Amino acid sequence: MEVHKTLDARGFACPMPIVKTKKAIEELNPGEVLEVIADDPGAKEDFPAWCEGTGHKLVKMEEKGEDIYIYIEKKGG
Amino acid sequence: MGKKLFIMVTHGPENPEMATIPFVMANAGLASDVEVSMGFQGNGVMLIKRGCAQHVFAANFPHLLELMESYVELGGKMLLCGPCVKSRNLREEDFIENAKVVNAPTFVKEVMSADTVLVY
């Protein structure tokens, strides 16, 4: 999987990680993948919910220590 | 933009948490491709007065000013209750640019055309 853009959303208070994610994904072309690094435990629920609501595809989520790596494919690809 | 969310805010700067949470939900809505309008009644209108939001902060949330700027940037609308504005001796020019002073019929239209209404 090729990552086209990375967003470091660590340390941002709710709802800014999802606001930044929306802006970041707007800069991608359909089918391209955004990598988001989050450190809020709620991210494990929030990002799948956001993908379900917006139609973007959640490709993968991985926990690495305190951080959660989320891979989202922009819809329309 | 398919779905529409309307959020009514009735708390002002005297309750920073209840003033902030509606803007959190509004930003999350816009970020989720939901169309969002916010209404302000009672002391809620004070939040939109120029110079107010920078003084409102609730622990573990972004500053209200940051949320308000983000909300406007993402295309959110803000409607202020006319009588509530008048009774505080304020006028439309006392509020930030994107806010409109309206009356009950506009709120009724907004509420009835929304898929979901949240009241804070």
N, CA and C atoms of all chains as a GROMACS GRO file, in nm:
protein
  591
    1MET      N    1   0.085  -0.120   0.000
    1MET     CA    2   0.000   0.000   0.000
    1MET      C    3   0.089   0.125   0.000
    2GLU      N    4   0.060   0.212  -0.096
    2GLU     CA    5   0.138   0.336  -0.106
    2GLU      C    6   0.068   0.447  -0.028
    3VAL      N    7   0.141   0.513   0.061
    3VAL     CA    8   0.086   0.627   0.136
    3VAL      C    9   0.118   0.755   0.060
    4HIS      N   10   0.014   0.835   0.033
    4HIS     CA   11   0.033   0.957  -0.044
    4HIS      C   12   0.050   1.080   0.044
    5LYS      N   13   0.003   1.071   0.167
    5LYS     CA   14   0.014   1.186   0.258
    5LYS      C   15   0.004   1.136   0.401
    6THR      N   16   0.078   1.200   0.492
    6THR     CA   17   0.072   1.164   0.634
    6THR      C   18   0.025   1.284   0.715
    7LEU      N   19  -0.069   1.258   0.805
    7LEU     CA   20  -0.118   1.362   0.896
    7LEU      C   21  -0.084   1.321   1.039
    8ASP      N   22  -0.006   1.402   1.107
    8ASP     CA   23   0.024   1.375   1.248
    8ASP      C   24  -0.078   1.450   1.332
    9ALA      N   25  -0.178   1.377   1.382
    9ALA     CA   26  -0.287   1.439   1.458
    9ALA      C   27  -0.267   1.420   1.609
   10ARG      N   28  -0.147   1.383   1.648
   10ARG     CA   29  -0.121   1.360   1.791
   10ARG      C   30  -0.122   1.493   1.868
   11GLY      N   31  -0.183   1.488   1.985
   11GLY     CA   32  -0.182   1.606   2.072
   11GLY      C   33  -0.295   1.704   2.047
   12PHE      N   34  -0.376   1.682   1.944
   12PHE     CA   35  -0.486   1.773   1.916
   12PHE      C   36  -0.612   1.730   1.991
   13ALA      N   37  -0.682   1.830   2.048
   13ALA     CA   38  -0.805   1.801   2.122
   13ALA      C   39  -0.919   1.778   2.023
   14CYS      N   40  -1.015   1.697   2.066
   14CYS     CA   41  -1.137   1.670   1.988
   14CYS      C   42  -1.207   1.802   1.959
   15PRO      N   43  -1.252   1.831   1.840
   15PRO     CA   44  -1.266   1.744   1.723
   15PRO      C   45  -1.157   1.768   1.616
   16MET      N   46  -1.046   1.830   1.654
   16MET     CA   47  -0.952   1.874   1.552
   16MET      C   48  -0.888   1.759   1.470
   17PRO      N   49  -0.863   1.641   1.530
   17PRO     CA   50  -0.808   1.533   1.444
   17PRO      C   51  -0.897   1.502   1.323
   18ILE      N   52  -1.028   1.503   1.343
   18ILE     CA   53  -1.117   1.468   1.231
   18ILE      C   54  -1.131   1.586   1.134
   19VAL      N   55  -1.124   1.708   1.188
   19VAL     CA   56  -1.130   1.827   1.102
   19VAL      C   57  -1.005   1.830   1.013
   20LYS      N   58  -0.889   1.801   1.072
   20LYS     CA   59  -0.764   1.800   0.995
   20LYS      C   60  -0.764   1.685   0.894
   21THR      N   61  -0.824   1.573   0.932
   21THR     CA   62  -0.833   1.459   0.842
   21THR      C   63  -0.918   1.494   0.719
   22LYS      N   64  -1.030   1.561   0.743
   22LYS     CA   65  -1.116   1.602   0.630
   22LYS      C   66  -1.037   1.691   0.534
   23LYS      N   67  -0.964   1.788   0.591
   23LYS     CA   68  -0.889   1.880   0.505
   23LYS      C   69  -0.778   1.807   0.430
   24ALA      N   70  -0.714   1.713   0.499
   24ALA     CA   71  -0.603   1.640   0.436
   24ALA      C   72  -0.654   1.554   0.322
   25ILE      N   73  -0.768   1.490   0.342
   25ILE     CA   74  -0.816   1.397   0.239
   25ILE      C   75  -0.867   1.474   0.117
   26GLU      N   76  -0.910   1.598   0.139
   26GLU     CA   77  -0.954   1.682   0.026
   26GLU      C   78  -0.839   1.711  -0.071
   27GLU      N   79  -0.716   1.704  -0.018
   27GLU     CA   80  -0.600   1.734  -0.103
   27GLU      C   81  -0.555   1.612  -0.185
   28LEU      N   82  -0.614   1.497  -0.156
   28LEU     CA   83  -0.574   1.376  -0.229
   28LEU      C   84  -0.665   1.352  -0.349
   29ASN      N   85  -0.617   1.268  -0.440
   29ASN     CA   86  -0.701   1.223  -0.551
   29ASN      C   87  -0.774   1.096  -0.509
   30PRO      N   88  -0.889   1.068  -0.572
   30PRO     CA   89  -0.962   0.945  -0.540
   30PRO      C   90  -0.869   0.822  -0.550
   31GLY      N   91  -0.880   0.732  -0.453
   31GLY     CA   92  -0.800   0.610  -0.454
   31GLY      C   93  -0.667   0.625  -0.382
   32GLU      N   94  -0.626   0.749  -0.353
   32GLU     CA   95  -0.500   0.769  -0.281
   32GLU      C   96  -0.521   0.747  -0.130
   33VAL      N   97  -0.410   0.719  -0.061
   33VAL     CA   98  -0.421   0.678   0.080
   33VAL      C   99  -0.360   0.784   0.172
   34LEU      N  100  -0.438   0.818   0.274
   34LEU     CA  101  -0.393   0.909   0.380
   34LEU      C  102  -0.356   0.826   0.503
   35GLU      N  103  -0.239   0.855   0.558
   35GLU     CA  104  -0.197   0.793   0.684
   35GLU      C  105  -0.219   0.897   0.794
   36VAL      N  106  -0.295   0.859   0.898
   36VAL     CA  107  -0.318   0.948   1.012
   36VAL      C  108  -0.254   0.885   1.135
   37ILE      N  109  -0.176   0.964   1.208
   37ILE     CA  110  -0.120   0.915   1.335
   37ILE      C  111  -0.196   0.986   1.446
   38ALA      N  112  -0.262   0.907   1.531
   38ALA     CA  113  -0.343   0.963   1.640
   38ALA      C  114  -0.295   0.904   1.773
   39ASP      N  115  -0.323   0.976   1.881
   39ASP     CA  116  -0.283   0.922   2.012
   39ASP      C  117  -0.398   0.924   2.112
   40ASP      N  118  -0.518   0.951   2.063
   40ASP     CA  119  -0.635   0.949   2.151
   40ASP      C  120  -0.698   0.810   2.140
   41PRO      N  121  -0.717   0.741   2.254
   41PRO     CA  122  -0.772   0.605   2.247
   41PRO      C  123  -0.906   0.600   2.173
   42GLY      N  124  -0.982   0.710   2.176
   42GLY     CA  125  -1.111   0.716   2.108
   42GLY      C  126  -1.098   0.706   1.957
   43ALA      N  127  -0.977   0.730   1.905
   43ALA     CA  128  -0.957   0.726   1.760
   43ALA      C  129  -0.996   0.591   1.701
   44LYS      N  130  -0.982   0.486   1.780
   44LYS     CA  131  -1.014   0.350   1.730
   44LYS      C  132  -1.162   0.337   1.695
   45GLU      N  133  -1.246   0.417   1.762
   45GLU     CA  134  -1.389   0.419   1.728
   45GLU      C  135  -1.419   0.533   1.629
   46ASP      N  136  -1.350   0.645   1.649
   46ASP     CA  137  -1.385   0.766   1.574
   46ASP      C  138  -1.357   0.753   1.425
   47PHE      N  139  -1.244   0.698   1.390
   47PHE     CA  140  -1.208   0.694   1.247
   47PHE      C  141  -1.295   0.597   1.167
   48PRO      N  142  -1.323   0.476   1.222
   48PRO     CA  143  -1.419   0.391   1.150
   48PRO      C  144  -1.555   0.458   1.134
   49ALA      N  145  -1.599   0.530   1.239
   49ALA     CA  146  -1.730   0.599   1.232
   49ALA      C  147  -1.726   0.707   1.124
   50TRP      N  148  -1.615   0.780   1.121
   50TRP     CA  149  -1.603   0.888   1.021
   50TRP      C  150  -1.602   0.831   0.879
   51CYS      N  151  -1.531   0.719   0.861
   51CYS     CA  152  -1.526   0.656   0.729
   51CYS      C  153  -1.664   0.605   0.688
   52GLU      N  154  -1.737   0.549   0.784
   52GLU     CA  155  -1.871   0.499   0.754
   52GLU      C  156  -1.961   0.614   0.710
   53GLY      N  157  -1.948   0.727   0.779
   53GLY     CA  158  -2.033   0.843   0.748
   53GLY      C  159  -1.998   0.910   0.617
   54THR      N  160  -1.871   0.914   0.583
   54THR     CA  161  -1.827   0.990   0.466
   54THR      C  162  -1.808   0.904   0.341
   55GLY      N  163  -1.796   0.773   0.360
   55GLY     CA  164  -1.779   0.684   0.245
   55GLY      C  165  -1.635   0.658   0.207
   56HIS      N  166  -1.540   0.719   0.278
   56HIS     CA  167  -1.400   0.687   0.252
   56HIS      C  168  -1.371   0.548   0.310
   57LYS      N  169  -1.268   0.482   0.256
   57LYS     CA  170  -1.246   0.342   0.295
   57LYS      C  171  -1.135   0.332   0.401
   58LEU      N  172  -1.172   0.271   0.512
   58LEU     CA  173  -1.071   0.246   0.616
   58LEU      C  174  -0.994   0.121   0.576
   59VAL      N  175  -0.869   0.138   0.540
   59VAL     CA  176  -0.791   0.026   0.488
   59VAL      C  177  -0.733  -0.056   0.602
   60LYS      N  178  -0.683   0.016   0.704
   60LYS     CA  179  -0.610  -0.056   0.810
   60LYS      C  180  -0.593   0.036   0.931
   61MET      N  181  -0.594  -0.026   1.052
   61MET     CA  182  -0.558   0.048   1.174
   61MET      C  183  -0.456  -0.036   1.250
   62GLU      N  184  -0.350   0.029   1.296
   62GLU     CA  185  -0.244  -0.042   1.369
   62GLU      C  186  -0.207   0.035   1.493
   63GLU      N  187  -0.192  -0.035   1.605
   63GLU     CA  188  -0.143   0.031   1.726
   63GLU      C  189   0.006   0.008   1.737
   64LYS      N  190   0.077   0.118   1.759
   64LYS     CA  191   0.221   0.109   1.782
   64LYS      C  192   0.250   0.186   1.910
   65GLY      N  193   0.265   0.114   2.020
   65GLY     CA  194   0.282   0.180   2.150
   65GLY      C  195   0.157   0.258   2.182
   66GLU      N  196   0.175   0.386   2.211
   66GLU     CA  197   0.062   0.473   2.247
   66GLU      C  198  -0.011   0.526   2.122
   67ASP      N  199   0.052   0.510   2.007
   67ASP     CA  200  -0.001   0.570   1.885
   67ASP      C  201  -0.087   0.473   1.804
   68ILE      N  202  -0.179   0.530   1.730
   68ILE     CA  203  -0.264   0.451   1.641
   68ILE      C  204  -0.240   0.503   1.498
   69TYR      N  205  -0.204   0.413   1.410
   69TYR     CA  206  -0.183   0.448   1.269
   69TYR      C  207  -0.306   0.406   1.190
   70ILE      N  208  -0.366   0.503   1.120
   70ILE     CA  209  -0.490   0.478   1.048
   70ILE      C  210  -0.466   0.507   0.900
   71TYR      N  211  -0.508   0.414   0.816
   71TYR     CA  212  -0.490   0.430   0.671
   71TYR      C  213  -0.627   0.441   0.604
   72ILE      N  214  -0.648   0.553   0.536
   72ILE     CA  215  -0.780   0.580   0.476
   72ILE      C  216  -0.762   0.605   0.326
   73GLU      N  217  -0.839   0.530   0.248
   73GLU     CA  218  -0.836   0.548   0.102
   73GLU      C  219  -0.949   0.642   0.062
   74LYS      N  220  -0.913   0.746  -0.010
   74LYS     CA  221  -1.015   0.843  -0.054
   74LYS      C  222  -1.115   0.778  -0.149
   75LYS      N  223  -1.243   0.807  -0.126
   75LYS     CA  224  -1.347   0.743  -0.207
   75LYS      C  225  -1.343   0.790  -0.353
   76GLY      N  226  -1.403   0.710  -0.436
   76GLY     CA  227  -1.414   0.747  -0.577
   76GLY      C  228  -1.303   0.691  -0.664
   77GLY      N  229  -1.215   0.608  -0.603
   77GLY     CA  230  -1.100   0.558  -0.677
   77GLY      C  231  -1.131   0.436  -0.760
   78MET      N  232  -2.306   1.681   0.035
   78MET     CA  233  -2.384   1.724   0.153
   78MET      C  234  -2.527   1.670   0.143
   79GLY      N  235  -2.556   1.561   0.208
   79GLY     CA  236  -2.690   1.509   0.206
   79GLY      C  237  -2.766   1.545   0.332
   80LYS      N  238  -2.708   1.513   0.445
   80LYS     CA  239  -2.778   1.528   0.573
   80LYS      C  240  -2.759   1.666   0.633
   81LYS      N  241  -2.857   1.708   0.711
   81LYS     CA  242  -2.850   1.840   0.771
   81LYS      C  243  -2.869   1.831   0.923
   82LEU      N  244  -2.780   1.900   0.995
   82LEU     CA  245  -2.784   1.903   1.142
   82LEU      C  246  -2.806   2.047   1.186
   83PHE      N  247  -2.899   2.066   1.278
   83PHE     CA  248  -2.919   2.199   1.336
   83PHE      C  249  -2.887   2.192   1.485
   84ILE      N  250  -2.807   2.287   1.532
   84ILE     CA  251  -2.765   2.287   1.673
   84ILE      C  252  -2.807   2.418   1.738
   85MET      N  253  -2.889   2.409   1.843
   85MET     CA  254  -2.931   2.529   1.914
   85MET      C  255  -2.847   2.544   2.041
   86VAL      N  256  -2.791   2.662   2.061
   86VAL     CA  257  -2.702   2.689   2.174
   86VAL      C  258  -2.769   2.789   2.266
   87THR      N  259  -2.784   2.754   2.392
   87THR     CA  260  -2.851   2.845   2.487
   87THR      C  261  -2.760   2.887   2.602
   88HIS      N  262  -2.638   2.834   2.605
   88HIS     CA  263  -2.544   2.874   2.711
   88HIS      C  264  -2.443   2.973   2.656
   89GLY      N  265  -2.408   3.069   2.738
   89GLY     CA  266  -2.310   3.170   2.698
   89GLY      C  267  -2.176   3.144   2.765
   90PRO      N  268  -2.095   3.248   2.772
   90PRO     CA  269  -1.960   3.234   2.829
   90PRO      C  270  -1.960   3.196   2.978
   91GLU      N  271  -2.075   3.207   3.043
   91GLU     CA  272  -2.082   3.170   3.186
   91GLU      C  273  -2.067   3.018   3.205
   92ASN      N  274  -2.084   2.943   3.097
   92ASN     CA  275  -2.072   2.797   3.105
   92ASN      C  276  -1.981   2.748   2.990
   93PRO      N  277  -1.850   2.762   3.008
   93PRO     CA  278  -1.758   2.735   2.896
   93PRO      C  279  -1.773   2.596   2.835
   94GLU      N  280  -1.800   2.496   2.916
   94GLU     CA  281  -1.809   2.361   2.860
   94GLU      C  282  -1.932   2.348   2.770
   95MET      N  283  -2.046   2.397   2.818
   95MET     CA  284  -2.168   2.386   2.738
   95MET      C  285  -2.171   2.485   2.622
   96ALA      N  286  -2.083   2.584   2.627
   96ALA     CA  287  -2.068   2.675   2.513
   96ALA      C  288  -1.976   2.613   2.408
   97THR      N  289  -1.885   2.530   2.451
   97THR     CA  290  -1.783   2.474   2.360
   97THR      C  291  -1.832   2.348   2.290
   98ILE      N  292  -1.899   2.260   2.365
   98ILE     CA  293  -1.940   2.130   2.309
   98ILE      C  294  -2.023   2.144   2.180
   99PRO      N  295  -2.119   2.239   2.174
   99PRO     CA  296  -2.192   2.251   2.047
   99PRO      C  297  -2.102   2.281   1.928
  100PHE      N  298  -1.998   2.360   1.950
  100PHE     CA  299  -1.906   2.389   1.839
  100PHE      C  300  -1.820   2.267   1.804
  101VAL      N  301  -1.792   2.184   1.903
  101VAL     CA  302  -1.721   2.058   1.877
  101VAL      C  303  -1.807   1.970   1.786
  102MET      N  304  -1.934   1.956   1.822
  102MET     CA  305  -2.025   1.873   1.742
  102MET      C  306  -2.045   1.933   1.602
  103ALA      N  307  -2.053   2.065   1.597
  103ALA     CA  308  -2.074   2.132   1.468
  103ALA      C  309  -1.954   2.109   1.375
  104ASN      N  310  -1.834   2.121   1.430
  104ASN     CA  311  -1.714   2.097   1.348
  104ASN      C  312  -1.706   1.951   1.305
  105ALA      N  313  -1.738   1.861   1.397
  105ALA     CA  314  -1.735   1.718   1.362
  105ALA      C  315  -1.837   1.689   1.253
  106GLY      N  316  -1.952   1.757   1.259
  106GLY     CA  317  -2.055   1.740   1.157
  106GLY      C  318  -2.005   1.784   1.021
  107LEU      N  319  -1.950   1.904   1.015
  107LEU     CA  320  -1.901   1.956   0.887
  107LEU      C  321  -1.787   1.868   0.835
  108ALA      N  322  -1.702   1.822   0.926
  108ALA     CA  323  -1.591   1.736   0.885
  108ALA      C  324  -1.640   1.602   0.834
  109SER      N  325  -1.763   1.567   0.870
  109SER     CA  326  -1.822   1.440   0.825
  109SER      C  327  -1.916   1.460   0.707
  110ASP      N  328  -1.900   1.573   0.638
  110ASP     CA  329  -1.982   1.605   0.520
  110ASP      C  330  -2.130   1.622   0.550
  111VAL      N  331  -2.161   1.663   0.674
  111VAL     CA  332  -2.298   1.696   0.711
  111VAL      C  333  -2.311   1.848   0.703
  112GLU      N  334  -2.425   1.894   0.650
  112GLU     CA  335  -2.450   2.039   0.647
  112GLU      C  336  -2.492   2.082   0.788
  113VAL      N  337  -2.431   2.188   0.841
  113VAL     CA  338  -2.460   2.227   0.979
  113VAL      C  339  -2.500   2.374   0.986
  114SER      N  340  -2.609   2.400   1.061
  114SER     CA  341  -2.646   2.536   1.099
  114SER      C  342  -2.650   2.542   1.250
  115MET      N  343  -2.610   2.657   1.307
  115MET     CA  344  -2.619   2.675   1.451
  115MET      C  345  -2.709   2.794   1.481
  116GLY      N  346  -2.793   2.779   1.584
  116GLY     CA  347  -2.876   2.888   1.632
  116GLY      C  348  -2.833   2.925   1.773
  117PHE      N  349  -2.849   3.052   1.808
  117PHE     CA  350  -2.808   3.099   1.941
  117PHE      C  351  -2.925   3.175   2.002
  118GLN      N  352  -2.970   3.127   2.118
  118GLN     CA  353  -3.080   3.192   2.189
  118GLN      C  354  -3.035   3.219   2.332
  119GLY      N  355  -3.109   3.309   2.400
  119GLY     CA  356  -3.073   3.345   2.537
  119GLY      C  357  -2.930   3.396   2.541
  120ASN      N  358  -2.858   3.360   2.647
  120ASN     CA  359  -2.722   3.412   2.660
  120ASN      C  360  -2.626   3.349   2.560
  121GLY      N  361  -2.672   3.250   2.485
  121GLY     CA  362  -2.590   3.191   2.380
  121GLY      C  363  -2.544   3.295   2.279
  122VAL      N  364  -2.625   3.399   2.258
  122VAL     CA  365  -2.587   3.501   2.159
  122VAL      C  366  -2.456   3.571   2.198
  123MET      N  367  -2.427   3.576   2.329
  123MET     CA  368  -2.306   3.647   2.375
  123MET      C  369  -2.178   3.584   2.320
  124LEU      N  370  -2.183   3.453   2.292
  124LEU     CA  371  -2.064   3.383   2.240
  124LEU      C  372  -2.018   3.442   2.107
  125ILE      N  373  -2.115   3.495   2.032
  125ILE     CA  374  -2.088   3.537   1.894
  125ILE      C  375  -2.051   3.686   1.889
  126LYS      N  376  -2.065   3.752   2.004
  126LYS     CA  377  -2.026   3.894   2.012
  126LYS      C  378  -1.876   3.903   1.988
  127ARG      N  379  -1.836   4.000   1.907
  127ARG     CA  380  -1.692   4.021   1.882
  127ARG      C  381  -1.616   4.032   2.013
  128GLY      N  382  -1.503   3.962   2.021
  128GLY     CA  383  -1.417   3.974   2.138
  128GLY      C  384  -1.450   3.878   2.251
  129CYS      N  385  -1.558   3.798   2.234
  129CYS     CA  386  -1.597   3.706   2.343
  129CYS      C  387  -1.525   3.572   2.335
  130ALA      N  388  -1.525   3.512   2.217
  130ALA     CA  389  -1.483   3.371   2.206
  130ALA      C  390  -1.340   3.348   2.254
  131GLN      N  391  -1.253   3.447   2.240
  131GLN     CA  392  -1.114   3.425   2.281
  131GLN      C  393  -1.099   3.409   2.432
  132HIS      N  394  -1.206   3.442   2.506
  132HIS     CA  395  -1.199   3.429   2.652
  132HIS      C  396  -1.270   3.303   2.703
  133VAL      N  397  -1.318   3.222   2.611
  133VAL     CA  398  -1.394   3.103   2.654
  133VAL      C  399  -1.312   2.978   2.628
  134PHE      N  400  -1.284   2.907   2.734
  134PHE     CA  401  -1.202   2.785   2.723
  134PHE      C  402  -1.254   2.679   2.820
  135ALA      N  403  -1.275   2.560   2.770
  135ALA     CA  404  -1.314   2.446   2.854
  135ALA      C  405  -1.201   2.343   2.849
  136ALA      N  406  -1.166   2.290   2.965
  136ALA     CA  407  -1.054   2.196   2.975
  136ALA      C  408  -1.068   2.081   2.876
  137ASN      N  409  -0.958   2.046   2.812
  137ASN     CA  410  -0.948   1.934   2.718
  137ASN      C  411  -1.019   1.954   2.585
  138PHE      N  412  -1.065   2.076   2.560
  138PHE     CA  413  -1.120   2.110   2.429
  138PHE      C  414  -1.034   2.220   2.368
  139PRO      N  415  -1.040   2.238   2.236
  139PRO     CA  416  -0.974   2.355   2.177
  139PRO      C  417  -1.042   2.483   2.229
  140HIS      N  418  -0.972   2.595   2.221
  140HIS     CA  419  -1.033   2.723   2.256
  140HIS      C  420  -1.157   2.747   2.169
  141LEU      N  421  -1.255   2.816   2.227
  141LEU     CA  422  -1.377   2.842   2.150
  141LEU      C  423  -1.346   2.920   2.021
  142LEU      N  424  -1.253   3.015   2.029
  142LEU     CA  425  -1.221   3.094   1.909
  142LEU      C  426  -1.171   3.005   1.795
  143GLU      N  427  -1.087   2.908   1.829
  143GLU     CA  428  -1.034   2.816   1.726
  143GLU      C  429  -1.149   2.736   1.664
  144LEU      N  430  -1.240   2.689   1.749
  144LEU     CA  431  -1.354   2.610   1.699
  144LEU      C  432  -1.445   2.696   1.612
  145MET      N  433  -1.465   2.821   1.654
  145MET     CA  434  -1.554   2.910   1.580
  145MET      C  435  -1.493   2.942   1.443
  146GLU      N  436  -1.364   2.970   1.440
  146GLU     CA  437  -1.297   3.001   1.313
  146GLU      C  438  -1.301   2.880   1.220
  147SER      N  439  -1.279   2.762   1.276
  147SER     CA  440  -1.283   2.640   1.197
  147SER      C  441  -1.423   2.616   1.142
  148TYR      N  442  -1.523   2.641   1.226
  148TYR     CA  443  -1.663   2.621   1.186
  148TYR      C  444  -1.698   2.711   1.066
  149VAL      N  445  -1.657   2.837   1.076
  149VAL     CA  446  -1.685   2.932   0.967
  149VAL      C  447  -1.609   2.891   0.841
  150GLU      N  448  -1.482   2.852   0.858
  150GLU     CA  449  -1.399   2.812   0.744
  150GLU      C  450  -1.459   2.691   0.672
  151LEU      N  451  -1.518   2.600   0.748
  151LEU     CA  452  -1.576   2.479   0.688
  151LEU      C  453  -1.715   2.505   0.629
  152GLY      N  454  -1.764   2.628   0.645
  152GLY     CA  455  -1.890   2.664   0.580
  152GLY      C  456  -2.014   2.659   0.667
  153GLY      N  457  -1.996   2.661   0.799
  153GLY     CA  458  -2.112   2.657   0.890
  153GLY      C  459  -2.183   2.791   0.898
  154LYS      N  460  -2.313   2.785   0.923
  154LYS     CA  461  -2.395   2.907   0.935
  154LYS      C  462  -2.426   2.936   1.081
  155MET      N  463  -2.444   3.066   1.117
  155MET     CA  464  -2.479   3.104   1.254
  155MET      C  465  -2.596   3.201   1.253
  156LEU      N  466  -2.702   3.166   1.328
  156LEU     CA  467  -2.821   3.248   1.335
  156LEU      C  468  -2.845   3.292   1.479
  157LEU      N  469  -2.870   3.422   1.498
  157LEU     CA  470  -2.889   3.476   1.632
  157LEU      C  471  -3.034   3.516   1.654
  158CYS      N  472  -3.084   3.488   1.773
  158CYS     CA  473  -3.222   3.524   1.810
  158CYS      C  474  -3.234   3.675   1.824
  159GLY      N  475  -3.321   3.735   1.741
  159GLY     CA  476  -3.337   3.880   1.739
  159GLY      C  477  -3.372   3.942   1.873
  160PRO      N  478  -3.480   3.895   1.938
  160PRO     CA  479  -3.515   3.954   2.068
  160PRO      C  480  -3.403   3.938   2.173
  161CYS      N  481  -3.328   3.825   2.167
  161CYS     CA  482  -3.220   3.802   2.265
  161CYS      C  483  -3.107   3.903   2.243
  162VAL      N  484  -3.086   3.938   2.115
  162VAL     CA  485  -2.983   4.037   2.080
  162VAL      C  486  -3.027   4.175   2.130
  163LYS      N  487  -3.154   4.208   2.103
  163LYS     CA  488  -3.208   4.339   2.142
  163LYS      C  489  -3.207   4.359   2.292
  164SER      N  490  -3.247   4.256   2.365
  164SER     CA  491  -3.258   4.271   2.510
  164SER      C  492  -3.121   4.288   2.577
  165ARG      N  493  -3.016   4.260   2.502
  165ARG     CA  494  -2.880   4.283   2.554
  165ARG      C  495  -2.819   4.411   2.497
  166ASN      N  496  -2.906   4.494   2.441
  166ASN     CA  497  -2.862   4.622   2.383
  166ASN      C  498  -2.753   4.605   2.278
  167LEU      N  499  -2.764   4.499   2.198
  167LEU     CA  500  -2.664   4.473   2.094
  167LEU      C  501  -2.730   4.485   1.958
  168ARG      N  502  -2.645   4.500   1.855
  168ARG     CA  503  -2.694   4.508   1.717
  168ARG      C  504  -2.611   4.414   1.631
  169GLU      N  505  -2.660   4.392   1.509
  169GLU     CA  506  -2.593   4.292   1.424
  169GLU      C  507  -2.444   4.322   1.408
  170GLU      N  508  -2.407   4.451   1.404
  170GLU     CA  509  -2.266   4.487   1.382
  170GLU      C  510  -2.177   4.457   1.504
  171ASP      N  511  -2.240   4.423   1.618
  171ASP     CA  512  -2.160   4.386   1.737
  171ASP      C  513  -2.112   4.240   1.728
  172PHE      N  514  -2.162   4.168   1.630
  172PHE     CA  515  -2.132   4.025   1.621
  172PHE      C  516  -2.035   3.996   1.508
  173ILE      N  517  -1.976   3.877   1.512
  173ILE     CA  518  -1.880   3.842   1.407
  173ILE      C  519  -1.953   3.834   1.272
  174GLU      N  520  -1.876   3.857   1.168
  174GLU     CA  521  -1.930   3.880   1.035
  174GLU      C  522  -2.029   3.775   0.984
  175ASN      N  523  -2.003   3.651   1.014
  175ASN     CA  524  -2.083   3.544   0.953
  175ASN      C  525  -2.218   3.522   1.020
  176ALA      N  526  -2.244   3.594   1.131
  176ALA     CA  527  -2.368   3.569   1.204
  176ALA      C  528  -2.481   3.657   1.152
  177LYS      N  529  -2.602   3.600   1.147
  177LYS     CA  530  -2.720   3.676   1.102
  177LYS      C  531  -2.820   3.681   1.217
  178VAL      N  532  -2.883   3.797   1.235
  178VAL     CA  533  -2.988   3.811   1.335
  178VAL      C  534  -3.120   3.774   1.269
  179VAL      N  535  -3.192   3.680   1.329
  179VAL     CA  536  -3.319   3.633   1.273
  179VAL      C  537  -3.424   3.622   1.384
  180ASN      N  538  -3.544   3.578   1.345
  180ASN     CA  539  -3.650   3.560   1.444
  180ASN      C  540  -3.704   3.417   1.436
  181ALA      N  541  -3.805   3.392   1.516
  181ALA     CA  542  -3.856   3.256   1.533
  181ALA      C  543  -3.889   3.184   1.402
  182PRO      N  544  -3.951   3.251   1.304
  182PRO     CA  545  -3.986   3.175   1.183
  182PRO      C  546  -3.865   3.112   1.114
  183THR      N  547  -3.752   3.182   1.116
  183THR     CA  548  -3.631   3.126   1.055
  183THR      C  549  -3.584   3.005   1.133
  184PHE      N  550  -3.591   3.014   1.266
  184PHE     CA  551  -3.551   2.898   1.347
  184PHE      C  552  -3.644   2.778   1.321
  185VAL      N  553  -3.772   2.807   1.308
  185VAL     CA  554  -3.868   2.698   1.280
  185VAL      C  555  -3.834   2.632   1.147
  186LYS      N  556  -3.806   2.714   1.047
  186LYS     CA  557  -3.771   2.659   0.915
  186LYS      C  558  -3.645   2.573   0.924
  187GLU      N  559  -3.544   2.623   0.996
  187GLU     CA  560  -3.418   2.549   1.009
  187GLU      C  561  -3.440   2.415   1.080
  188VAL      N  562  -3.516   2.421   1.188
  188VAL     CA  563  -3.542   2.300   1.269
  188VAL      C  564  -3.619   2.197   1.186
  189MET      N  565  -3.723   2.245   1.115
  189MET     CA  566  -3.808   2.151   1.042
  189MET      C  567  -3.740   2.093   0.918
  190SER      N  568  -3.639   2.164   0.868
  190SER     CA  569  -3.572   2.112   0.748
  190SER      C  570  -3.447   2.030   0.782
  191ALA      N  571  -3.413   2.024   0.911
  191ALA     CA  572  -3.295   1.946   0.952
  191ALA      C  573  -3.332   1.799   0.970
  192ASP      N  574  -3.234   1.713   0.949
  192ASP     CA  575  -3.256   1.570   0.979
  192ASP      C  576  -3.251   1.547   1.129
  193THR      N  577  -3.164   1.622   1.196
  193THR     CA  578  -3.148   1.607   1.340
  193THR      C  579  -3.124   1.744   1.403
  194VAL      N  580  -3.182   1.762   1.522
  194VAL     CA  581  -3.162   1.887   1.596
  194VAL      C  582  -3.103   1.854   1.731
  195LEU      N  583  -2.996   1.923   1.767
  195LEU     CA  584  -2.935   1.909   1.899
  195LEU      C  585  -2.956   2.040   1.974
  196VAL      N  586  -2.994   2.031   2.101
  196VAL     CA  587  -3.015   2.153   2.180
  196VAL      C  588  -2.922   2.150   2.300
  197TYR      N  589  -2.842   2.253   2.312
  197TYR     CA  590  -2.751   2.265   2.426
  197TYR      C  591  -2.787   2.387   2.509
   0.00000   0.00000   0.00000
